[in-house]
Amino acid sequence: MGLTLDVAGLTCSFGGRAVWEDLSLAAAAGESVAVTGPSGSGKSTLLSCLAGLLKPEAGSIRVCGTDPGALRPSKAAAWRLKTIGFVYQFGELLPELTAIENAALPLLIGGSTRAEAYGTAETLLADLKVGHVADSPAGTLSGGERQRIALARALATRPPVILADEPTGALDETTTAEVCDLLFSLPRRYGCTLLLVTHNPYVASQADHELHLTGGRLRPAAAGA
């Protein structure tokens, strides 16, 4: 099985301070990877590099065979839209839009017709057990419902890679467990790769591969703990 994420020898620093060096990881379609580590260790920076939003000082990145840092800005935005789905801590939905409008947004931006976009969004919302709130404004929904809608939005373009930044950080314990189960089912159900960063040991333990980022190094969790 080919790698969707292939990272080797990354080095990154800010203001003369090394965030990490010689960082490597790899993942294939259908796999999940969780990265833990203290605040300031560079977890979110890693996601930004994978998305081509930041360029490391050294090393190589291949996401589905493409180096995102080598793309021109006009090409990078289109590449991200079809290649990567993002899930954030607070969902980052547009509160005035309905659930289905939020989920359909990436497809509409990408040029799909309204019928195509809304049809795909409706199917995903139903699959993720929030079809009953499709016409409700996102701002009126619970945290768990919003995160499920955020997952539908992330999956709308059928991207091969899902990047999640503290996706359960704003949820209570019960809702965290529910969203966690759903998150880690995505690689199997949709054939994508899931890479998430989290402070939550329970969430991290559900991944196929758990890595710990500290002291500028990324190691298997048992070695980094």
Secondary structure, DSSP 8 states (H G I E B T S, - for coil): --EEEEEEEEEEEETTEEEEEEEEEEEETT-EEEEE--TTSSHHHHHHHHTTSS--SEEEEEETTB-GGGS-HHHHHHHHHHHEEEE-TT----TTSBHHHHHHHHHHHTT--HHHHHHHHHHHHHHTT-GGGTTSBGGGS-HHHHHHHHHHHHHTT--SEEEEESTTTTS-HHHHHHHHHHHHHHHHHH--EEEEE-S-HHHHHTSSEEEEEETTEEEEHHHH-
